[in-house]
Amino acid sequence: MDERSELGGCYLGIAQNHTGTRTDVLDCCPKAEGMIMLIRSMSPQVIAVDEIGTVEDIHAIEYAMQCGCRMIASVHGLNMDEASNKPVLGDLIRRRMFQRYVVLGNEKGPGEIPGIYDERGERVVQKLIGSILVLTATAGAGYLYGEGLKDYLRQMEYLRYIAGMIRGQLEYTGT
């Protein structure tokens, strides 16, 4: 879900940035409405959105998760504490709706990953401070604990892939 064509860089409806061979990009549509449209028409396994924060965004994310869709979302914030204190997002964090929180920074360059946290907000990977928080979610908050090491490693590889996409976007835009 690419509301302002920042992720896919769509031109005339065609993504100019490589987002994956099995990826559809819906751009120039409000996030909340777009997520609902995607769920109803395409039955996605994963929906990625950037810069969430409105009440409508949160309701659409909850709807997607209740439909069994996994979510990858970003929100601006310096760290977990700041994200937890955001009025709308904080409730989802307190309810442990997200599996992983990946804090991105740019102290040493775009795409740096200062820390990865689990659904309880406990650090999984140690590092520094960041400027963007990437959230991943599933319908079941305790998913990784019941699945075993193989699924955990596959999830971490997926997060690394997403971080690489975001790093490329940050380098491309110069932020």
Backbone as CSV, one residue per row, in Angstrom:
resi,resn,N_x,N_y,N_z,CA_x,CA_y,CA_z,C_x,C_y,C_z
1,MET,0.861,-1.156,0.000,0.000,0.000,0.000,0.908,1.219,0.000
2,ASP,0.939,1.940,-1.091,1.897,3.027,-1.298,1.137,4.322,-1.590
3,GLU,0.650,4.949,-0.532,-0.246,6.101,-0.660,0.318,7.220,-1.544
4,ARG,1.609,7.524,-1.395,2.191,8.647,-2.138,3.282,8.210,-3.124
5,SER,3.265,6.961,-3.533,4.244,6.425,-4.491,5.683,6.577,-4.013
6,GLU,5.892,6.429,-2.700,7.248,6.555,-2.152,7.990,5.225,-2.137
7,LEU,7.294,4.124,-1.979,7.959,2.825,-1.887,8.187,2.215,-3.268
8,GLY,7.115,2.080,-4.020,7.228,1.489,-5.349,7.688,2.492,-6.398
9,GLY,7.555,3.777,-6.094,7.927,4.805,-7.072,7.142,4.651,-8.365
10,CYS,5.835,4.446,-8.255,5.008,4.156,-9.422,4.944,5.331,-10.393
11,TYR,4.977,4.987,-11.659,4.792,5.947,-12.740,3.782,5.329,-13.692
12,LEU,2.659,6.016,-13.914,1.559,5.509,-14.732,1.113,4.130,-14.272
13,GLY,1.093,3.931,-12.946,0.608,2.688,-12.370,1.594,1.539,-12.335
14,ILE,2.838,1.773,-12.746,3.851,0.709,-12.763,4.962,1.066,-11.790
15,ALA,5.242,0.135,-10.862,6.298,0.369,-9.870,7.658,0.454,-10.566
16,GLN,8.389,1.516,-10.271,9.721,1.703,-10.843,10.813,1.109,-9.949
17,ASN,10.530,0.949,-8.667,11.458,0.296,-7.741,11.080,-1.175,-7.653
18,HIS,12.087,-2.039,-7.643,11.820,-3.477,-7.541,11.365,-3.802,-6.117
19,THR,10.139,-4.260,-5.993,9.590,-4.591,-4.682,9.375,-6.089,-4.519
20,GLY,9.787,-6.864,-5.494,9.638,-8.312,-5.436,8.782,-8.813,-6.572
21,THR,9.060,-10.029,-7.014,8.356,-10.566,-8.179,6.895,-10.899,-7.887
22,ARG,6.566,-11.210,-6.650,5.184,-11.554,-6.301,4.543,-10.440,-5.481
23,THR,4.822,-9.198,-5.856,4.341,-8.040,-5.111,3.462,-7.178,-6.006
24,ASP,2.288,-6.853,-5.523,1.424,-5.883,-6.189,1.490,-4.596,-5.396
25,VAL,1.531,-3.456,-6.093,1.609,-2.157,-5.431,0.341,-1.374,-5.751
26,LEU,-0.349,-0.953,-4.714,-1.507,-0.080,-4.852,-1.055,1.302,-4.414
27,ASP,-1.044,2.257,-5.337,-0.568,3.590,-4.984,-1.650,4.636,-5.236
28,CYS,-1.376,5.839,-4.719,-2.278,6.993,-4.871,-3.672,6.711,-4.318
29,CYS,-3.707,6.037,-3.182,-4.970,5.701,-2.520,-4.736,5.837,-1.025
30,PRO,-5.667,6.418,-0.274,-5.479,6.510,1.178,-5.209,5.129,1.779
31,LYS,-4.257,5.069,2.700,-3.815,3.790,3.274,-4.957,2.943,3.808
32,ALA,-5.772,3.509,4.652,-6.832,2.734,5.294,-7.784,2.140,4.259
33,GLU,-8.229,2.953,3.323,-9.126,2.466,2.275,-8.427,1.424,1.409
34,GLY,-7.159,1.679,1.093,-6.403,0.751,0.256,-6.215,-0.603,0.898
35,MET,-5.931,-0.626,2.215,-5.760,-1.911,2.906,-7.042,-2.729,2.843
36,ILE,-8.181,-2.083,3.072,-9.469,-2.786,3.024,-9.724,-3.299,1.605
37,MET,-9.449,-2.468,0.598,-9.638,-2.888,-0.794,-8.753,-4.085,-1.131
38,LEU,-7.496,-4.050,-0.689,-6.578,-5.161,-0.969,-7.078,-6.463,-0.340
39,ILE,-7.516,-6.397,0.904,-7.985,-7.596,1.602,-9.209,-8.179,0.899
40,ARG,-10.118,-7.331,0.521,-11.365,-7.812,-0.095,-11.169,-8.307,-1.521
41,SER,-10.205,-7.763,-2.244,-10.087,-8.118,-3.661,-8.904,-9.023,-3.997
42,MET,-7.855,-9.044,-3.162,-6.643,-9.774,-3.551,-6.212,-10.856,-2.563
43,SER,-6.818,-10.937,-1.401,-6.457,-11.916,-0.372,-4.944,-11.977,-0.145
44,PRO,-4.325,-10.849,0.204,-2.869,-10.844,0.381,-2.436,-11.604,1.632
45,GLN,-1.224,-12.155,1.580,-0.635,-12.781,2.758,0.010,-11.719,3.640
46,VAL,0.577,-10.683,2.998,1.273,-9.607,3.699,0.865,-8.282,3.068
47,ILE,0.657,-7.265,3.905,0.447,-5.899,3.417,1.516,-5.031,4.057
48,ALA,2.192,-4.229,3.251,3.188,-3.285,3.755,2.669,-1.869,3.553
49,VAL,2.738,-1.063,4.601,2.320,0.337,4.545,3.370,1.187,5.246
50,ASP,3.447,2.451,4.876,4.410,3.329,5.540,3.693,4.465,6.254
51,GLU,4.366,4.963,7.260,3.927,6.143,8.007,2.485,6.052,8.513
52,ILE,2.207,5.020,9.299,0.868,4.900,9.872,0.735,5.844,11.060
53,GLY,-0.489,6.082,11.476,-0.670,6.947,12.639,-2.080,7.437,12.855
54,THR,-2.913,7.414,11.819,-4.278,7.900,12.015,-5.148,6.790,12.599
55,VAL,-6.259,7.177,13.157,-7.206,6.211,13.705,-7.674,5.265,12.593
56,GLU,-7.906,5.810,11.410,-8.351,4.985,10.283,-7.299,3.948,9.917
57,ASP,-6.013,4.337,9.917,-4.919,3.395,9.633,-4.934,2.245,10.628
58,ILE,-5.073,2.573,11.903,-5.039,1.559,12.955,-6.220,0.605,12.821
59,HIS,-7.414,1.139,12.529,-8.587,0.278,12.351,-8.393,-0.660,11.158
60,ALA,-7.821,-0.149,10.073,-7.573,-0.983,8.893,-6.537,-2.067,9.204
61,ILE,-5.520,-1.736,9.981,-4.510,-2.715,10.378,-5.150,-3.803,11.239
62,GLU,-5.967,-3.408,12.192,-6.659,-4.395,13.027,-7.542,-5.308,12.179
63,TYR,-8.240,-4.733,11.211,-9.089,-5.519,10.316,-8.247,-6.517,9.524
64,ALA,-7.140,-6.049,8.989,-6.247,-6.925,8.213,-5.730,-8.074,9.070
65,MET,-5.334,-7.773,10.291,-4.816,-8.803,11.184,-5.900,-9.806,11.550
66,GLN,-7.134,-9.345,11.750,-8.235,-10.249,12.065,-8.580,-11.144,10.880
67,CYS,-8.205,-10.698,9.681,-8.424,-11.500,8.473,-7.254,-12.462,8.230
68,GLY,-6.273,-12.474,9.130,-5.144,-13.387,9.002,-4.001,-12.850,8.155
69,CYS,-4.052,-11.592,7.810,-3.015,-10.974,6.986,-1.878,-10.478,7.873
70,ARG,-0.656,-10.699,7.452,0.487,-10.153,8.179,0.715,-8.721,7.728
71,MET,1.233,-7.912,8.632,1.436,-6.491,8.342,2.887,-6.102,8.518
72,ILE,3.337,-5.236,7.638,4.615,-4.547,7.809,4.272,-3.069,7.688
73,ALA,4.605,-2.310,8.711,4.231,-0.896,8.722,5.362,-0.075,9.303
74,SER,5.435,1.180,8.917,6.435,2.063,9.508,5.732,3.227,10.184
75,VAL,6.426,3.761,11.170,5.938,4.932,11.887,7.171,5.736,12.291
76,HIS,7.083,7.035,12.227,8.217,7.858,12.636,8.307,7.893,14.155
77,GLY,9.494,7.709,14.659,9.730,7.745,16.091,11.194,7.465,16.362
78,LEU,11.690,7.940,17.476,13.104,7.740,17.805,13.384,6.376,18.408
79,ASN,12.396,5.832,19.137,12.625,4.570,19.837,11.291,3.954,20.233
80,MET,11.367,2.835,20.931,10.157,2.127,21.354,9.307,2.961,22.312
81,ASP,9.960,3.685,23.214,9.204,4.499,24.171,8.352,5.544,23.464
82,GLU,8.951,6.219,22.494,8.202,7.245,21.774,7.031,6.639,21.010
83,ALA,7.263,5.499,20.360,6.178,4.837,19.620,5.063,4.401,20.569
84,SER,5.425,3.884,21.733,4.435,3.423,22.719,3.601,4.568,23.263
85,ASN,4.147,5.771,23.255,3.428,6.934,23.774,2.588,7.648,22.733
86,LYS,2.644,7.191,21.481,1.791,7.795,20.456,0.341,7.416,20.781
87,PRO,-0.567,8.392,20.737,-1.939,8.164,21.206,-2.633,6.966,20.557
88,VAL,-2.558,6.834,19.267,-3.312,5.789,18.580,-2.514,4.485,18.523
89,LEU,-1.265,4.572,18.212,-0.420,3.392,18.047,-0.113,2.697,19.362
90,GLY,0.014,3.462,20.433,0.375,2.911,21.733,-0.534,1.782,22.189
91,ASP,-1.821,1.885,21.880,-2.765,0.848,22.284,-2.441,-0.488,21.609
92,LEU,-2.120,-0.456,20.321,-1.754,-1.697,19.618,-0.482,-2.296,20.202
93,ILE,0.454,-1.455,20.555,1.709,-1.938,21.143,1.440,-2.560,22.502
94,ARG,0.650,-1.905,23.333,0.339,-2.447,24.662,-0.416,-3.780,24.575
95,ARG,-1.223,-3.944,23.539,-1.950,-5.203,23.357,-1.092,-6.272,22.686
96,ARG,0.159,-5.937,22.407,1.127,-6.868,21.793,0.631,-7.421,20.464
97,MET,0.096,-6.544,19.644,-0.422,-6.945,18.342,0.700,-7.143,17.321
98,PHE,1.864,-6.588,17.591,2.971,-6.683,16.652,3.979,-7.713,17.125
99,GLN,4.545,-8.451,16.179,5.559,-9.465,16.478,6.922,-8.860,16.708
100,ARG,7.306,-7.968,15.843,8.647,-7.403,15.859,8.586,-5.897,15.639
101,TYR,9.524,-5.234,16.272,9.721,-3.804,16.084,11.168,-3.658,15.625
102,VAL,11.371,-3.081,14.465,12.715,-2.884,13.939,12.974,-1.390,13.908
103,VAL,13.921,-0.932,14.692,14.260,0.484,14.736,15.350,0.722,13.692
104,LEU,15.075,1.649,12.775,16.055,2.012,11.753,16.662,3.360,12.102
105,GLY,17.908,3.515,11.798,18.591,4.775,12.061,19.465,5.171,10.888
106,ASN,20.186,6.265,11.048,21.114,6.694,10.007,22.357,7.341,10.603
107,GLU,22.698,6.975,11.835,23.879,7.536,12.480,25.140,7.208,11.683
108,LYS,25.232,5.974,11.198,26.388,5.541,10.405,26.047,5.473,8.923
109,GLY,24.826,5.808,8.560,24.375,5.767,7.173,22.954,5.237,7.102
110,PRO,22.258,5.501,5.984,20.864,5.069,5.832,20.726,3.558,5.972
111,GLY,19.640,3.147,6.603,19.328,1.734,6.702,19.969,1.011,7.860
112,GLU,20.645,1.704,8.728,21.242,1.087,9.910,20.122,0.524,10.786
113,ILE,20.350,-0.636,11.394,19.357,-1.257,12.268,19.900,-1.242,13.693
114,PRO,19.566,-0.201,14.461,20.045,-0.101,15.831,19.463,-1.144,16.784
115,GLY,18.265,-1.642,16.518,17.690,-2.620,17.426,16.458,-3.283,16.878
116,ILE,16.254,-4.535,17.290,15.049,-5.286,16.960,14.456,-5.757,18.282
117,TYR,13.142,-5.572,18.440,12.458,-5.882,19.683,11.340,-6.884,19.425
118,ASP,11.004,-7.694,20.436,9.899,-8.637,20.306,8.583,-7.955,20.686
119,GLU,7.491,-8.734,20.708,6.170,-8.139,20.970,6.045,-7.570,22.369
120,ARG,6.900,-7.972,23.288,6.881,-7.420,24.642,7.722,-6.148,24.743
121,GLY,8.384,-5.774,23.638,9.242,-4.596,23.651,10.636,-4.890,24.170
122,GLU,10.980,-6.164,24.304,12.306,-6.547,24.778,13.247,-6.701,23.589
123,ARG,14.452,-6.211,23.764,15.434,-6.207,22.686,15.805,-7.634,22.280
124,VAL,15.728,-7.889,20.970,16.138,-9.172,20.409,17.550,-9.034,19.859
125,VAL,17.825,-7.912,19.229,19.137,-7.634,18.656,19.634,-6.324,19.255
126,GLN,20.840,-6.318,19.796,21.406,-5.128,20.441,22.004,-4.172,19.403
127,LYS,21.876,-2.854,19.619,22.591,-1.815,18.875,22.315,-0.429,19.415
128,LEU,22.091,0.624,18.582,22.117,2.037,18.979,20.758,2.731,19.090
129,ILE,20.547,3.860,18.383,19.301,4.644,18.420,18.814,4.813,16.987
130,GLY,17.509,5.049,16.756,17.007,5.150,15.394,16.039,6.272,15.168
131,SER,15.560,6.385,13.907,14.643,7.457,13.580,13.342,6.957,12.971
132,ILE,13.288,5.709,12.534,12.056,5.158,11.973,11.823,3.807,12.623
133,LEU,10.592,3.511,12.936,10.249,2.247,13.552,9.427,1.446,12.545
134,VAL,9.837,0.225,12.255,9.113,-0.642,11.348,8.427,-1.696,12.194
135,LEU,7.144,-1.895,11.978,6.370,-2.816,12.786,5.927,-3.992,11.928
136,THR,6.019,-5.197,12.446,5.484,-6.350,11.749,4.464,-7.012,12.650
137,ALA,3.411,-7.506,12.054,2.331,-8.036,12.873,1.708,-9.269,12.241
138,THR,1.091,-10.101,13.066,0.246,-11.202,12.613,-0.980,-11.225,13.502
139,ALA,-1.901,-12.085,13.157,-3.118,-12.191,13.957,-2.820,-12.734,15.352
140,GLY,-1.836,-13.580,15.487,-1.477,-14.143,16.787,-0.205,-13.522,17.320
141,ALA,-0.278,-12.846,18.444,0.881,-12.120,18.966,2.030,-13.038,19.357
142,GLY,1.756,-14.255,19.791,2.822,-15.145,20.233,3.278,-16.115,19.170
143,TYR,3.075,-15.800,17.919,3.332,-16.701,16.801,4.725,-17.320,16.811
144,LEU,5.761,-16.519,16.925,7.128,-17.039,16.807,7.477,-18.031,17.904
145,TYR,6.933,-17.855,19.095,7.316,-18.721,20.194,6.839,-20.154,19.988
146,GLY,5.755,-20.356,19.285,5.226,-21.689,19.067,5.735,-22.365,17.808
147,GLU,6.423,-21.658,16.956,6.793,-22.203,15.657,8.182,-22.821,15.586
148,GLY,9.070,-22.468,16.469,10.394,-23.080,16.465,11.432,-22.255,15.747
149,LEU,12.661,-22.723,15.823,13.814,-21.988,15.314,13.780,-21.782,13.800
150,LYS,13.343,-22.761,13.036,13.320,-22.632,11.581,12.455,-21.452,11.144
151,ASP,11.257,-21.343,11.693,10.385,-20.230,11.343,10.955,-18.899,11.828
152,TYR,11.584,-18.919,12.992,12.205,-17.708,13.521,13.275,-17.197,12.560
153,LEU,14.128,-18.100,12.089,15.192,-17.691,11.165,14.621,-17.199,9.844
154,ARG,13.551,-17.821,9.367,12.920,-17.364,8.129,12.346,-15.961,8.325
155,GLN,11.743,-15.701,9.488,11.214,-14.370,9.788,12.341,-13.329,9.818
156,MET,13.450,-13.681,10.443,14.573,-12.740,10.529,15.130,-12.442,9.133
157,GLU,15.201,-13.447,8.276,15.664,-13.236,6.904,14.706,-12.316,6.161
158,TYR,13.405,-12.488,6.388,12.405,-11.642,5.766,12.555,-10.193,6.234
159,LEU,12.767,-10.011,7.536,12.984,-8.666,8.070,14.235,-8.039,7.462
160,ARG,15.265,-8.854,7.270,16.496,-8.346,6.652,16.220,-7.888,5.223
161,TYR,15.408,-8.634,4.500,15.034,-8.264,3.144,14.269,-6.935,3.143
162,ILE,13.301,-6.798,4.059,12.520,-5.557,4.159,13.435,-4.389,4.519
163,ALA,14.346,-4.612,5.468,15.282,-3.554,5.859,16.135,-3.142,4.662
164,GLY,16.522,-4.103,3.833,17.292,-3.788,2.625,16.490,-2.936,1.660
165,MET,15.196,-3.249,1.515,14.345,-2.431,0.648,14.250,-1.012,1.192
166,ILE,14.069,-0.891,2.503,13.959,0.428,3.116,15.293,1.165,3.001
167,ARG,16.408,0.455,3.207,17.734,1.073,3.072,17.903,1.640,1.665
168,GLY,17.510,0.856,0.661,17.599,1.331,-0.721,16.752,2.573,-0.944
169,GLN,15.554,2.579,-0.374,14.678,3.740,-0.519,15.288,4.960,0.171
170,LEU,15.865,4.773,1.362,16.491,5.884,2.063,17.677,6.429,1.284
171,GLU,18.481,5.534,0.708,19.624,5.976,-0.093,19.158,6.710,-1.337
172,TYR,18.088,6.182,-1.957,17.554,6.770,-3.185,17.021,8.174,-2.932
173,THR,16.322,8.366,-1.813,15.737,9.667,-1.526,16.689,10.591,-0.805
174,GLY,17.817,10.061,-0.314,18.810,10.888,0.353,18.429,11.286,1.758
175,THR,17.504,10.549,2.394,17.121,10.872,3.774,17.952,10.107,4.766
